[in-house]
């Protein structure tokens, strides 16, 4: 049996996360000394994850692997079914991660500190509403002994650091990249890889430039709610994914505060809903390959697949046969 060890990578954007989650890992690496580059995560357990959805019509076959973030730290993913599909696959479709490279972040820390740091001689407690800072400080005390830690960063960045620390303490990681593991397997099998590009998506740094204080505070609140009361749900989601429990995954909804952060971000950017845009792009892409024939393997965010009116529902509505794992 072949196993793929999930690589450690800069955290990609998961559709279940706020902008703060998207920024957290690269920023944390810029703040602390770089870790040695590792090819594999230390293995603590082997889990199967969910099986593949099979969508087909006529001569077109699409196999879909649902991805999730965060996942339990230190797991390996059992890739036997993916390996079997790759033996007959014409192409692998992966969504290119939304990443901010470490070099870019370090450059911004030097040249555009106003995007990341509190300026004007102020500190976090000077720019964050008192009640919010009290919540932040209470959670910070649980995860670090440094009472001033992250005080020089702007609210959404400081909240991202704190959230990453909470994930680590809860046994979760956003650094396990299923897409990268499938990409490595596809390369070994000499299967063509196609990167899905989302039209109109702007770099996260641009979002920081235009974000209003109201939107930023809304997303800080979402991060704090996640830390204060949502970690057990995230742990349960991660375990449900690792065990292949699709119905449990479907039932574990996000808190309203995360939805409010998404709405604030898209409204502040004056753009269409990013998450709806990603869902529509995936639907159109999968439908294209179903119509053109051949075998396609795709790695798609689990929430996009399972939500009501999500990618799988839209494919069913178009008359395609959808078989669950």
MOGI-V127600 format. One record per residue. N is the residue number from 1. RES is the residue in one small letter. PSI is psi as a letter, one per 30 degrees, with the letter a starting at -180 (999 if undefined). OMEGA is omega in whole degrees, 0 to 359 (none if undefined). Layout:
{{N;RES;PSI;OMEGA} {N;RES;PSI;OMEGA}}
//
This chain:
{{1;x;k;181} {2;x;k;177} {3;x;k;175} {4;x;k;177} {5;x;k;184} {6;x;k;183} {7;x;l;171} {8;x;k;183} {9;x;l;169} {10;x;k;188} {11;x;k;173} {12;x;l;175} {13;x;k;169} {14;x;k;183} {15;x;f;177} {16;x;g;186} {17;x;l;176} {18;x;l;176} {19;x;e;179} {20;x;e;179} {21;x;e;181} {22;x;e;184} {23;x;f;197} {24;x;e;188} {25;x;e;179} {26;x;e;180} {27;x;e;180} {28;x;e;178} {29;x;e;179} {30;x;f;184} {31;x;e;186} {32;x;l;179} {33;x;k;182} {34;x;k;176} {35;x;l;174} {36;x;k;180} {37;x;k;181} {38;x;k;178} {39;x;f;183} {40;x;l;172} {41;x;k;175} {42;x;k;187} {43;x;k;174} {44;x;f;179} {45;x;l;178} {46;x;k;182} {47;x;l;185} {48;x;f;188} {49;x;l;180} {50;x;l;173} {51;x;a;183} {52;x;k;167} {53;x;k;178} {54;x;j;179} {55;x;k;183} {56;x;l;176} {57;x;k;181} {58;x;b;181} {59;x;g;182} {60;x;k;176} {61;x;k;175} {62;x;k;174} {63;x;k;186} {64;x;k;173} {65;x;k;180} {66;x;k;179} {67;x;l;182} {68;x;l;173} {69;x;k;359} {70;x;l;177} {71;x;l;177} {72;x;k;178} {73;x;k;168} {74;x;g;179} {75;x;l;166} {76;x;l;183} {77;x;k;181} {78;x;j;193} {79;x;g;185} {80;x;e;183} {81;x;e;178} {82;x;e;179} {83;x;e;179} {84;x;e;179} {85;x;e;181} {86;x;f;179} {87;x;f;181} {88;x;g;186} {89;x;k;175} {90;x;e;184} {91;x;l;172} {92;x;k;181} {93;x;k;182} {94;x;k;174} {95;x;k;181} {96;x;k;182} {97;x;k;172} {98;x;j;185} {99;x;l;170} {100;x;j;184} {101;x;l;181} {102;x;e;180} {103;x;e;179} {104;x;e;180} {105;x;e;179} {106;x;e;178} {107;x;e;179} {108;x;e;178} {109;x;f;180} {110;x;e;190} {111;x;f;182} {112;x;h;184} {113;x;f;181} {114;x;f;178} {115;x;f;189} {116;x;f;188} {117;x;l;170} {118;x;k;185} {119;x;l;177} {120;x;g;179} {121;x;g;181} {122;x;l;177} {123;x;l;185} {124;x;e;183} {125;x;f;178} {126;x;f;185} {127;x;f;179} {128;x;k;177} {129;x;k;187} {130;x;e;182} {131;x;e;180} {132;x;e;180} {133;x;e;177} {134;x;e;177} {135;x;e;179} {136;x;e;182} {137;x;e;179} {138;x;e;179} {139;x;e;178} {140;x;e;181} {141;x;f;179} {142;x;f;190} {143;x;f;177} {144;x;l;177} {145;x;f;182} {146;x;j;183} {147;x;f;180} {148;x;g;185} {149;x;k;178} {150;x;g;182} {151;x;f;181} {152;x;f;180} {153;x;l;177} {154;x;l;190} {155;x;e;185} {156;x;e;178} {157;x;e;178} {158;x;e;179} {159;x;e;178} {160;x;e;177} {161;x;e;182} {162;x;e;181} {163;x;e;179} {164;x;e;178} {165;x;e;179} {166;x;e;176} {167;x;e;182} {168;x;e;181} {169;x;f;180} {170;x;g;179} {171;x;g;181} {172;x;l;178} {173;x;k;172} {174;x;g;186} {175;x;g;179} {176;x;j;192} {177;x;j;181} {178;x;e;179} {179;x;e;179} {180;x;e;178} {181;x;e;178} {182;x;e;178} {183;x;e;180} {184;x;e;178} {185;x;e;180} {186;x;e;179} {187;x;e;178} {188;x;e;180} {189;x;g;179} {190;x;h;178} {191;x;k;181} {192;x;k;180} {193;x;k;178} {194;x;k;180} {195;x;k;178} {196;x;k;178} {197;x;k;181} {198;x;j;182} {199;x;k;174} {200;x;f;179} {201;x;k;181} {202;x;l;178} {203;x;k;181} {204;x;f;178} {205;x;e;177} {206;x;e;177} {207;x;e;179} {208;x;e;181} {209;x;e;187} {210;x;f;185} {211;x;k;178} {212;x;l;176} {213;x;e;179} {214;x;e;179} {215;x;e;180} {216;x;e;179} {217;x;e;178} {218;x;e;180} {219;x;e;174} {220;x;e;177} {221;x;e;179} {222;x;e;178} {223;x;e;181} {224;x;e;177} {225;x;e;177} {226;x;e;182} {227;x;e;186} {228;x;e;188} {229;x;f;187} {230;x;f;181} {231;x;e;178} {232;x;e;178} {233;x;e;180} {234;x;e;176} {235;x;e;180} {236;x;e;176} {237;x;e;180} {238;x;e;179} {239;x;e;179} {240;x;e;177} {241;x;e;183} {242;x;e;180} {243;x;f;182} {244;x;g;182} {245;x;i;187} {246;x;e;182} {247;x;e;178} {248;x;e;177} {249;x;e;182} {250;x;e;186} {251;x;f;186} {252;x;i;185} {253;x;l;177} {254;x;l;175} {255;x;l;182} {256;x;f;182} {257;x;e;178} {258;x;e;176} {259;x;e;179} {260;x;e;177} {261;x;e;178} {262;x;e;182} {263;x;e;181} {264;x;e;180} {265;x;e;182} {266;x;e;178} {267;x;e;180} {268;x;e;181} {269;x;f;182} {270;x;g;184} {271;x;l;175} {272;x;l;180} {273;x;j;182} {274;x;e;187} {275;x;e;174} {276;x;e;179} {277;x;e;179} {278;x;e;179} {279;x;e;181} {280;x;e;179} {281;x;e;178} {282;x;e;180} {283;x;e;181} {284;x;e;181} {285;x;e;181} {286;x;e;179} {287;x;e;178} {288;x;e;182} {289;x;e;175} {290;x;e;181} {291;x;f;183} {292;x;f;178} {293;x;l;182} {294;x;a;183} {295;x;k;181} {296;x;k;172} {297;x;k;182} {298;x;k;174} {299;x;j;188} {300;x;k;178} {301;x;k;184} {302;x;e;180} {303;x;e;177} {304;x;e;181} {305;x;e;192} {306;x;f;184} {307;x;l;177} {308;x;k;185} {309;x;g;182} {310;x;a;186} {311;x;e;182} {312;x;e;178} {313;x;e;180} {314;x;e;178} {315;x;e;177} {316;x;e;181} {317;x;f;178} {318;x;g;176} {319;x;g;179} {320;x;k;176} {321;x;k;181} {322;x;j;179} {323;x;k;181} {324;x;l;178} {325;x;999;none}}
//
